[in-house]
Structures are given as structure tokens and as C-alpha cells.
């Protein structure tokens, strides 16, 4: 049975970031910064409450008589209790005989064009651990993008305005960045396992390292760009955030309405139509929050039973990163134009260049992951290198087609000029012969001039 390391990592980041945020808010209170204290507490306690609701919802504790568990979740101690429960299940798994087991069928990754189906026995303990891992993975994503990402942006903005970085603020920003990167990593793994549910997916350690570097560069550069733009154009950043947020929030609903599919009823049997609508709105809210800072790795599909599209849309991935790169470059340009005196000791062109290169490095690690370390790369119809070659071939073919058209245009454009340059002897050549012999005059202009 696999050790529940992901559960321990989620709990550690949850507890450490919460404690760092509470300590930082106390320092703001002692310094008289009431606004920074309120925002720090908001971005710390709101995701805590959402994490408790997520754990209760996944384990379906609302429909069971467990008052102690509900009390612990009200006291914000639910993740600690769940972690203790996971460790107990893992330690007792080898000593208690399972009363019954269930059989699952998974397909192996194709080898030499063949794929075998393997049956695996899953006991009660392993099933419970799987449920706990799934719950903590979703809780980590919520904690990362509804709490850690705004918290990191806020603390970096405060450090920029005050031009100082305290030890407490530095620790809080570091933990927030680790939480966001870990949440993005869990989002990638969840997307892979949902898309390839019928296969036995095994993610290698190098794949984790590649995803970690990809997400670190992408999120860090995005947060810095937003902070720099906010520090000089505070009013306009609201418009940027609203446009980004509502674009991703409304996109799944627009696709759902255009498809004409019936309203989904199979999300949770105990939920009414109103409850299902609230859950779907929350999922689209989280989906928009993820795409505000990085690529979500999934495409939300409301009319699907899994709520996630299982198709690999390379075109959408390409469009996202192209538009995000253009947006980052535009925001940095606006910062460079309207920068204030607090950046007088900063080499602005060099900073812009570093941030754009950092974002390109993130894209490079993403391409490396999909080309070499993706656990299901054998199932792709085309690889990254093949797509790049096809793209280069299309560009070369278009250039070769444009060359003959340009030469024809040059002949058509230059023909009247050459016709005027040809010496005309009205006494020797009549006007009708001039018109008829025009093609030969154009082609043999030198001979006619010598004559």
C-alpha cells in the first residue's frame, strides 16, 4: 500500500501557512495597519473554511451521525483529524484482515503497440486511503488558488510599497508560493488521472520535478507582473482582474448553454437542483481562480459526468499561453511607462526582460514535460516535436507559395514602367504594331534599345 505522503504535505502546508498568516496579521495589528491585517486574515480564514467544507462534502459527513467530526471541522481542526485518521488506517492495514475486497480493472500503458488489462484487488483500507487522498488533493487546490495566491500577491504588494521585507512576511510569501505550486501540481495529476481513468497511471519523480519547475516559474512571474502593475495603476487593475475572472468563469457556462444539454443531475444524489447549481458555480469560480494565475490543465465541461473534458486540446493550450504572454508584456509596458519614484533604483528594462524570459522558461519546462515525462505520452496522437515540425513545414510551404505570387506581381507592376522606357520611333513603327508587339518589347528591351 502506498504511503500517504501527499496527505502529510497538504496538512503541513495548510497548518504552516495558516500560522504564518496569523502571526503576520498580529504584527500588522501592533503596527497600526488595520487594512493589511484585515486582508491578511481574510485570505487566511476564508480558504480554511472552504477546505473544511470540501473535506466534509467528499466524505459525506453531513448525512452521517458524526458530531465529533463536525465539531472539529467547526474549530478548523478537520485536516489534522483527517491526517491522524489516515495514519491510523495505514498503520493498521497490514495487521487487520479485510472482510471483503473489490476488484478493479486497469489497462497498462501500451508496449510495442499492445495494452493488457490487469485486475487488482482493492481492500477497504486502500479504498478509504484513496478517498482521503482525493479529498486532500481537492482541498490543496482550493487552499492554493483561493487563499495562497491572493495572500502572496498581497504580501508582495505590501513589501513593494514599504520597500522592506520582514522575516515573517518572507516566510509567509515562501509558504504561499509553495502552496500554490503544490496546488497546481495536484491539479495536473488530477487532470491526468481523470482523463486516463481506464489506465494504470504512474507518475515518475522526474515528472514531478519538471511540473514543479514549470509551475514555479509560471506562477512567480505572473504574481510579480500583477504586483508591479498594481503598484502604479491601482484603479485599472480591477478591470484587468474582472476581465480575466469573468472570461474564465462564464466560458464553461456559455459552452453548456450552446450545447443544448440538459441540466446535470448526477453530481450528487443527495443534492437538490439548487444545491447542484451552487456546487457548479463554486467549481467554475475555482476554475476561474486557477486560470487567473496559471494554466488549469483541465477544461471544465458542465454537461459531462466527470465535469472535465477528457480530450487533449493542444490548440487551447497554445492560445492560452500566447494570450497570457501578450498580456504580461502589455502590463509590464504600462508599468514601465507609469512607474513612480519607488523604482528609481531598479533597472526597469532588465527587470522586464528577466520576467519575460522567466515566463518563457516556464513554457519550456511545460514542453519538456509533455515531450518526455508525461506518464501517458504513448497515448498521444502527436507529440510536441512532431507538432513543431508540422508547424515549421506549414510556414515554409506558405513562404514558398508567396514567392511566385510576389514575382508575378513585380512583373505586372513593372511592365508599364519598362514600356515607357523603351524608345519609340513614331516614324518607323506604327501605333498598331506597338500594341501587338508589346510582349516582345518587354522581354527584349535591351535588343530594341541597341537597335
N, C-alpha and C positions, 0 to 999 in steps of 0.2 A: 504493500500500500504506500502510495506517495506521501511524503512528509508535507504537512500543510504550511509550507513556508510563505506562500502568498498571503495567508490569513495573518501570520505574525507581522509581515511587512506592512499590511494595511493598518493593523491596530497600532503599530509603533508610530507610523506617520500621523495617524489620527490623534493619538494622545500627545505626541511631541509638538505638533503644530498648534493644537488647542492650548497647551500650557504656555508655549511661547507667545501666542497671541494675547492670552490673559495677562501675562507679565508685561507685555508691551503696552497694553491698554492701561495698566496701573501706572506705568511711567508717564504716559500722556496725561493721566489724571493729576499726578503730582506736579507736572509741569504746567498745568492750566490749559492744555489743549483739549477742550471738550469735544470739538468736532472730530479730531483724529481718534479720540478714544471711542466715540460712538460708532464710527465707521469700522474701526478695528474689531469691536465687539460684534457688530452686525455680520461682518464677513467671517466671523469665527463661530457664532452660535447658530446662525441660520442653517448652514450646511450640517451642523451637528444634529439638529432636529430632523433634517431630511434624511440623514443617514439612519437615525433610529426608526423612522417610518419605513425606510427601504428594507431594513432587516426584519421588521415585523411583517411587512407585506410579503416578502419572499417566503418566510417560514410559516405564513398564515396563522400567526398567533392571535389575531383578532377573533377568529372563530373557535379558538380553544380556550379552555379554562386554565390560564396560567397567570394568576395575579402577580406573582413574584417577578416574573419576566417583564410584565408590563410596567411594574413599579421601577425596576432597574432601568428600563428604557426611558421612563419619565425623568429619572435622575441623571440621564446622559451616560449611564454606565453599561448600556446594552452591548457595545462592541467588546468590552472587557469580559463580560459574562459569556458572550458567544465564543470568544477566543479560549476561555477556560473550558467550555463545553467541547470545543474541537480537540483540544489536547487530551481531554479525558477519553473521547471516542478513539483517538489514535492510539493511546497507550493501552486501551482495553481490547483493541481489535484482534490482537493475536492470542488472547487468553480466553475469550468467550466464544463458544461455538455458535455459528449462525443457525437460527432455526430454519430459515429458507433463504434461497438466493434467487436472483433473477438473471436471465440470460440476455445479453445484448450482442448484436451483430454489427461488426465494423469491417470496412474494407481497407486493405493495406494500400499504400501508395504503389502505383504501377511500377513493375520491374520488368524490363525488356518487353514492354507492351502488355503485360498480363497483371491482373489485380485479383488477389484472393480475398475471400470473405472469411473472417475469423469470428468464432463465437467466444464470448468471455463471460464468466460468472461474476456477478456483482452482488455482494452481500449487503446487509442492512447498514453496517458501519460505513462501508465505502460509499453507499448512496447518500447517507447523511453528510459525510465529508464533502461530497460533490455539491450538495445543496448549500453548505456553508461557504465553499469556495465561490460558488456563483453569486451568493448574496454579498460577500465581501468585495468581489470584483465590481459589482454594480455600485456598491457603496463608495468604493475608491474613486470611481469615475465621477460620482456626484460630488464628493468631497473636493476633488481636484478642480473641476471647472465651475462649480457654483460657490466655492469658498476660497480655495487656494489661489486661483487665477486672479480674482478681484483683490485678494489680500496682497499678493505680490505686486500688482500694479499700484495699489495704494501706498505701500511702504516705499517702493522705489520713487514714486512721485514726491512723497514727503522728504526723502533723502535728497532729491534733486532740488527742491525748494530751499531746504535748510542747508544744503551743501555740506552735510555731515552724515556719517553712517555710524550709529552706535553699535555696540556689541549685540544688544538684544534685538535690534532691528535687522542686523546682518544675519543672525541665527534664524530669525523668523522668515526672512526672504529666502534663505537657503533651504529651509524645510518646505516652504511653499513651492519652490521650484522643483524639489524632489517629488513632492506630492503630485504636481501637475504632470511631470514626466512619467511618473509611475501610473497615474490615471490614464494617460494617453497610451502607454504600453499595454495596460489591461484592455483598453478599448480595441487595440489592434488584435490582441489574442482572442477576445470575444468575437470580433468580426470574422476571424479565420475559422474558429470553431463552429460558428453559426452557418457560414457559407458552405463549409465542407463537413457537415454534420455526419454524413454516412461514412466518412473516412476516419481512420485512426491517426490523428494529427499529433505529431511530436515536434516540439519546438526546440531547436538546439541552442546551446549557450551563446554561440556567436550571433545567432539571430537576435537574442535579447540585447546583446551589446550594440548591434547595429541599429536596432529600434531605439535604444536609449540615446545614442549619439544623434540620430535623426531628430528625435523629438526635443532633445535638449537645445540644439541649435535653432530649430524652428520656433519654439516657444520663447526662448530667451530673446531672440531678435524681435519677435512680434511684440513682446511686452515693452522692450526698450523703445521701439518706434512709437507705440501708443503713448508712453510717458513723455517722450520728447515733444510730440505734437500737442499733448495736453498742457504742457508747461508754457506754451506760447499762445495757443488758441483754445482757451478753455470753453468758449461757447460753441465752437464748431465741432468739438469732439463729441458732443451729444448727438449731432446729426450723423457723424460717422458711425457711432455705436448703434444708433437706431436703424440706419440703413442696413448695416451688416446683420443685426439681430433679426429684423423682420423679414429680410430676404431669405434667411435660412429657416425661420420659423414658419413662414407661410408657404414655402416651396413644397413640402410634403402634402399639405392640405390642398393646394392647387392641383397637384398631380392626382390626388384622390378624387377630387370633385370632377376633374376632366375624364377620369376613367369610367365614371358612372357606376362604380361598385357599390354594393350595399354597405351599410354601416357595420363595422366589425363587432361581433357579439361573443367571440370565443377567446377573449383575452383572459378573463377570469369568470368562472361560473357564478361566484357569489356577488359579482358587481352588477349593479343596475346600469341602465343606459347613461344616466348622469355620471355615475362613478367611472364608467368606461371612458366617457368624454374627458373627465378630469385627468385620468391616467394618460390618455393620448396627448392632451395638452401639455402635461408635465414632461412627457418624453420628447415632444417637439421643442419644448423650452430648453431641455438639457441638450438636445441635438444642436440647437442654435448657439448655446453657450460654448459647446466644444468647437464648432466651426469658427467662432469668433477668434480663437487663439491658434488653432491648428486644424489639420485635416482630420475629420472624424473617422475615416477608414470604413465607414458604413454609409449606406444610402437608406434613409428611413422610408419605408413603404407601408402605409397605413392599412391598405387592403390585403396585406399578406398575413398569414397566421403567425409568422415569426416577427412581424413588424420590420423586417430588414430584407432588403433585396439581396438575393444570392448571386447576382450576376456581377462580373468584374468589369466595371465601366472605366476603361483607361481614358476615354475622351473626357469624362467628367473630372477625373483626377488631374489631367493636363490643364484643363480650363481653370480649375480652382487655383493651382499654383501659379499660373500665368497672371491671373487677375490679382492674386494676393501679392505677387512680386511688384506688379504695377502700382497697386495701392500703397504698399510700403514705400516705394520710391517717391510717389507723389506726396505722401505725408512727410517724408524726410525733406523733400524740396520745400514744402511750406514751412517746416521748422527752420530751414536754413535762411529763408527769406525774412521771417519774422522773429528770429532768435533775439533774446534780450541780453542784458549785460552779465547775467549769471554764467553765460557760456563764453565769456571773453577770453578765458584761458584754455578753451577747448578748440582743437583743430577740427573745425566742422567738416571740411571735405574728407579728411581722413576718417572721421567717425562714420560718415555716410557710406564711404567705401567699405569699411570694415563690416558694417551691418548688412549691406547688400551681399558681400562675399559670404558672410555667415549664413544668410538665408540660402545662398546657392550651395553651400556645403551641406546644409540640411537636405536639399533636394538630391544632392549627390549620394548621400547615405541612404536615402529612400530608394533610389535606383539600384544601388548595390544590394539592398535587402531583397527587392523583388527579382533581381537577376540571379543571385547566388544563394541567399539564405532563407527564402520563403519556404515554409515546410510543404507547401502544395504546389511548388513551381512546375512539377511534372504534369499537372492538370491544366496548365495554361495553354490556350490555343497558340499564342505567340509570346515570345519573351521580350524583354526590354531592348536587347541588342537587335533582334530581328525587326522590331517596330522602328528602331532608329535607322536601320539600313533602308527599310522601305521609305521612310520619310526622306532620306537623302536621295534615293532614286527618283522619287516624285519631284523633288526640287531640281535635280539635274535634267530630267525629262522636260520640265516646264521651261527651263532656260534654253534647251536645245530647240524647243518649238518656237520660242520667242526670237531666236537669232534669224531664221529665214524670213519671218514676218518683218523684222526690222530692216533687213537688206532690201526687201521688196518695197518697203515704204521709202527707203532712201532713193531708189531708182525713180519711183513715181514723183517724189518731191524734187529731185534734181533735174529731171528731164526738161522742164520749161527753162531753167537757167542755162543748161547746155544749148538749148535750141537758140537762145538769144545770143550766145557767144559765137555761134557758127557764122562766119562771114557770108553775107548774102549778096549775090551779084544779080541784080534785077534784070540787067540786060541779057545775061546768058541763060538764067534759069527762070522759066515762067512760074507764076504763082501756083498753078495746079500741080506742077511737078514737085514743088516744095512740100506740099501736103502729102503727096503719095510717098515720097522718099524720106519721110521723117524718121522712121525706124532705122534706116541705114545711115542717116546723118547722125543720129545719136550714137550708134555703135561705132562708126568710123569717123569720128570728129577730127582726129589728127590728120587722117589722109586728106580730108576735104580742106583743112586749113593749109596743108602743104601745097595742094593743087591751087 
